[in-house]
């Protein structure tokens, strides 16, 4: 009877881990979030807990003046690589959105700063933004007299890319519950063996 109760109790720890394991989440990136890089990388890499679907995954890279600085993503298992085409020195935001295998949406962003390059020029941004992204030109054309203010990385990009909202924080911690259940089963089993030997 104690063994049955121990097994049932241990299984109760393992059951919640099954749906949690279906959640996907970002586990790392290159450049890392918050990094300051002097040399522009050839590509930006995002690493996820599970293999993302190419049909439901969307990744965008925007830089100073809302210029699109990314290309077509390439999928390699749980890694996604996006060609990086820097336009100027400043803040770059990598936004990602995908769907977990259980149907839950996961989205967030990675930010890094390119410290070298040509300073962002608001007067030169409308042609670049118009050719790369339809949403980039209105913000640059509407403020000819306040151009320097629109070149500030913090103000120009925060309004176009949503803040990070990681929705699956518990996705990578299900194994802790599983380990706890296994340790509990081992302890109950050892206690039962000791009790049987003592009675004999």
C-alpha positions, 0 to 999 in steps of 0.5 A, spaced: 500 500 500 505 505 501 508 503 494 502 504 491 501 511 494 508 513 493 507 511 485 501 515 485 504 521 489 510 521 484 506 521 478 502 527 480 508 531 480 510 528 473 503 530 470 503 537 470 510 537 466 507 534 460 503 540 457 508 545 460 513 541 455 509 543 449 511 550 450 516 553 446 521 559 449 527 563 447 533 560 450 539 564 447 541 569 441 547 571 438 548 577 439 545 576 446 540 581 449 543 587 451 549 586 447 554 592 445 557 590 438 563 594 435 563 589 428 556 588 425 555 580 425 553 577 418 547 574 421 542 574 427 541 567 431 535 565 435 535 559 439 529 556 442 527 550 447 523 546 441 524 546 434 520 552 431 515 551 425 517 555 419 510 556 417 508 560 423 514 563 425 515 571 424 522 574 425 523 582 424 529 586 425 529 593 425 534 599 426 535 606 427 529 610 423 525 604 423 529 601 417 528 593 416 535 590 417 533 583 416 532 578 411 529 571 410 530 566 416 533 560 415 531 554 420 536 549 423 533 545 428 531 549 434 535 555 431 533 560 426 538 565 423 536 571 419 541 575 415 543 582 418 544 588 414 546 594 418 544 601 416 547 605 421 550 605 428 545 604 433 539 600 437 537 594 433 531 590 435 529 583 433 522 581 434 520 574 434 513 571 434 511 563 433 506 558 435 508 552 440 506 545 439 500 546 443 497 552 440 500 557 445 503 564 441 510 566 444 513 572 442 518 577 444 524 581 442 532 581 443 535 588 443 543 589 441 547 596 439 551 596 434 557 601 436 560 603 429 558 605 423 555 611 420 550 615 424 543 615 423 541 621 418 533 622 418 534 626 411 536 619 408 531 615 412 525 616 407 528 612 401 531 607 405 525 606 409 520 606 403 524 601 399 525 596 405 518 597 409 511 600 408 511 602 415 517 606 415 516 612 411 510 615 414 514 616 421 520 619 417 516 624 412 512 627 418 517 630 422 522 634 417 523 639 422 525 635 428 529 630 425 534 629 430 529 627 435 526 621 431 534 619 430 534 617 437 534 609 438 530 609 444 524 613 441 524 611 434 523 603 435 519 603 441 513 605 438 514 600 432 516 594 436 512 591 442 515 590 448 518 583 450 512 579 453 515 572 454 509 567 455 512 561 457 516 562 462 515 555 465 516 551 459 523 550 461 522 548 468 518 542 467 524 537 469 524 540 476 518 537 478 519 530 474 526 530 478 522 531 485 517 526 483 523 521 482 527 522 488 520 522 492 519 515 489 526 513 491 525 515 498 519 511 499 522 505 496 528 505 500 523 506 507 519 500 505 525 496 504 528 498 510 521 497 514 520 490 511 527 488 513 526 490 520 520 486 521 523 480 519 
